[in-house]
Amino acid sequence: MATLSATTADSPRNIPKARLVDPTLLDSATAPEDAARIETHLTTLKLRLKTRLDDPRWQSFLNYEDQPTVIKSLAEWMERFGIAKQEGPRVSIIDLSMLSHEVLPYACTIIGRVLLEARENLAAARRYKHPWVLVLEEAHNYARPPRADEERGQTLSRLAFERIAKEGRKFGLSLIIASQRPSEVSQTIISQCANFISHRLQNPDDIDHFRRIIPMQARRLLDQVTILASGEAIVFGSAFHVPSRVQFDRPIPGPYSQTAAPFYEWSKEKDPFPLAEVIAAWGIQQPVPNEDVAPELPTPTEAPASEPETPDDQVPF
């Protein structure tokens, strides 16, 4: 059977963790006559590699060998996303909120590239029979515009989703971009969007960003974007006959994202802030006090003499 695409450096493959921590890995890739010349660069690279492998924030990329009974193969890993499974819901939610800020773009890059390449390896006649829609929530965290000082992870993540935005539709993979800061999303990705749903915006940069890309007849309607109520939006694009201001139905049950009412909450008597739950969620064990040792009582001190009252007209503020 002929293969649909050639094996490339980006193809999924298993790399044993022992290979990464092998001290001779970089030395074996260097010719003996060139080892002395590039030893300075190799030393720095070895240090960076060791630091990354020892960093607990990156263990989610390295613990696949520690859990052989949980995820046994690439096929089972992809089934966790709901791919090729007939039972269960048709919507899969990948929660990456607990990943650190430095790790998040790399995780998004891997997921995006794997999903796109899985579509590319389908036969052309079958790409449209199983369409996927990938929703990028809080897209400004991992699909930012290019910057001169951006981190490597942000670059890889942006390039991955820009490629999906430009090429994904012909492979049956579509994108929905959700962000509170549309001006902080890659212009390449925004330029490939055919429809827009704009809820209330206050930042002038975001408003001007939309004003430049919407049709002329919708620009006056966009002036109302700063006064939209909760659930209202300005919609325009190829899916709508005319730009309109619409009201969406509230979800039932509602999400846990409503705005707090400080004055109302502060005026009620309630329990103190549940700090113990936060400490437990962080995975930090609080030390148990030793009950055998009596706490030392503070030494009583003599109360300071009361100072004379200052008249109100002599108080500076």
N, C-alpha and C positions, 0 to 999 in steps of 0.2 A: 504494500500500500504506500503510495507516494505521500510524503510529508507536505504539509501546507506551508511551512516556513522553516528556514534553516535555523539550527541551534546557534544562538548568539551569546555574548557575554551577559545579556540581561535575562536569559532563560532561567527559570527556577532550578536551583540545584542545592543539594545538601552539602554543607561544609562542616565537618566535625569541629567542635570547639577546641579539641586538643590541637588541631592544626593551627588555629589562630594563636594559641599561646606557645607554640613551638618556637624556641629561641633561634633555631636555624632557618626559619621560614624565609626571612629576608636575605639572610646570607646565601642561601641556596639559589636565590634568584639573581645573584650578582656574580659576575665573572671574577675569578681570583685576582686578575691583574687590575681590575677596577675597584676592588673592595676598599683599598686604602684611600682612594681618591674621593669616594662618596661615603666614607665612614661617618663623617660629621652629619650628613643628612640622614643616614640610616639610624644613628643614635637618637636623633630627635623623633624620627618616625616610630622607633621601637618604644620610646617613652610615651608618646601619644597613644599608641595602640595598647600598651599595658594599662595606662590610666583609664582608657575607655572600657577595657575588659573588667577592671576592678570596680568601676563605678556601678553601684547598685541600681541606678536609674535605667541602665541599659540591659538589665537582666531579662526583660521581656523579649529581647532579641536573641538571647543566648541560652534560655532554659528549655529549648525543645528536646535536648537530649536527657534532661532531668525528668521529663514527663512522657516516657515512651508509651505508657498505657493510656494516656489521655488523648494525645494526637499521634496517630501511628503513621500517617502518610500525608502527602500534599492533598490528595483527594479528600481525606477526612477533614483537613484544615479548611479547605474551601467549602465543604458542606456545613461548617459552622456558620458560614455567611448565608446559608439558605440556598446555595447553588446546587442544582441537580437533586433537590429533595422535593417530593410531591406533597408530603404531609406538612402540616403546620401552616402558619401565616405566610403571606407572600411578601411581607415587609421585614427586613432585617435591620436592626439598629446596632451599630458598632460604637460603643461608648468608650471614647479615649480621653475622657475628662480627667482621669486620675494619672495620666502620663505627665511627666514634667515638661516644661516649656521647651527645653532643648531637644527632647526626644520626639515630641509630637509631629514635627514636619517629616521626620524620617519614617515614622509609622504610616502617615498619610501617603507618602511617596510609594511605599511598598504596596499598600492596598490598591492605590490608583493604577499603578503599572501592572500589577497582577490581573486586575479586572479587565483592563484594556487588552492586554496580550491574550487573555483567555478568549475574548471576543475575536481577536484577529486570527486565531487558530481555528475558528469555525469555518466550515465550507460556505462559500458565498451564498448559496441557496438557502442556508439555514440561519443566517445572521438576523433576519427580520422576524423569525418565528418565536424567538425567546428574547424580546427586548428588555433591557435593564435601564433604570433611571437612578442615577447616583445623586443624592442630595448632600451638598456640602454645607453643613451648619457651622456658623461662625467662620465663614471662609476667609475672613481677613487675618486669621491666625496662621494660615498655611498656604495661602494663594495671594500673597502680597505683590505689589508692583516691584520691579527690579530696583535695587539700590546698590550704590557702590560699596557700602560696608555691610551688606547682608551676610548672614551666616550661610554655611554650606547647605544645611538642611533646608532653609527657606528657598534656596536656589533650586534644589532637586525637586521639592514639592511643587513649586510654581511651574517648573518645566513639565512635570508629569501631568498636571491638570490643564495646562495650556494645550498639551498634545491631545488630551481627551476632548477638550472644547473644540479643537480644530478638526480632529479626525474621528472622534467617537461615533458620530451619527451614522456614518456609512457602515460601521460595524455593529450597530444596534445598541449603542451605549450613549445615553443622553445625560445632561447635567442640569441640576437645579442649584443655583447659587443663593445662599441665604446669608445676609450680613447686615449688621447695624451701621457699617461704614463702607458703603459701596465705592467711595473714592479710594479706599485702601485695598481694593481687589484689583488684580492684574487687568490692565486695559485689554490685553489680548483675549482674556476669558469673557469680559463684558462685551466685547465687540462681536462675539459669536452668539450672544443671547438674542433670541427672536421675540421674547415676550418679557414684560416687566410688570411687577406688582410692587408698588411703592407705598409703604405705610408712612406714618408721620416722620418727617425729617426736620432737624433743626440746624444742622451744621451747614453753613453756606457752601463749603467745598462739595459736600454731597449733593446739594441741590443743583449747583452749577454743573456738576458732573452729569446729572440726568438731563439737564436742560440742553446740553450739547448733543445728546444722542437721540432724543425723542423727536418725532415729527413736529413741524411748525404748528399744526393745529392743536397740538396737545400742550404746548408750552404755557398757554394762559391757564389751562387746568392745573398745571403743576404749581401755580401760585398758591393753591389751597393745601399744599402738602404739609405746611407748618401748623395747620389747625385741624388736622384729621383726628377724630376720636379713636378710641380703642376699637379695633376690628375694621376700621375704614381704610380704604386704599385707593390709589389712583392706578388704573390698569390700562396698558396700551401694548400694542404689538400685533403680530400676525394672527393671534388667536382671538382678537377682539375686532369687531367691525369698526367701532369708533372708540377713541379714548374716553374712559368713563370713571366716575367716582362711585365706588361700590361699597357695600356693607357685607362683611363675611359673618356667617353664623358662628356663634361662640361654641367652642368644643365642650363636650360633656363626656367625662368630667374635665374641668378646666385644668390647665397646667399649673405647676407650682412655681409660677414666675410673675405673680402679680406684684404690683408696687406696694411696699409697706406703708402704713399710715402711722408715722411716729407719734403724733400727738394723741391719737386714739389708743395706741398700744401702751404708751407711757402712763396714760391716765388710769389704766386698769391695774389692779393688784394681781401679781402673778409670781410664779416661782423665779428664782434667780437664773441667770444664763446657764444652760447645761454644759458647763465646761468639761465635766467628766466624759460626756459623750464625744466631744471633740478630741480629747486626749486619746480616748479609746479608738476613735476612727483613724487617728494618726498612727496607731500601733505602738504607742509609747506607754509602758507600764509605770504607773505612779508608785513611788516607794511607800511601803507599808510602815507606818510609824511604830517604833518599838515601845510596847506598852509597859515593859518592865522598868524603864527609866522614866522617872518623874520629870516633867519639864521644869526648867529653872524659871522661878518667878522673878520678875524685874525688881530691882532694888528700889525701894521707895525713896523718892527724892523730895526735897523741900520745895513746895510750890513757889514760883517766883512772885515777887511782890507785884501787885497790880499797878499798872501805869496810870497816870492821870488821864482822864478823858480829854480828847482834843475837840475843841469846838468845831461845828460843822463848817464854819466859814474859813477855817484854817486847813481843812482837808484839801490836798491838791487836786483829787479827782473824785 
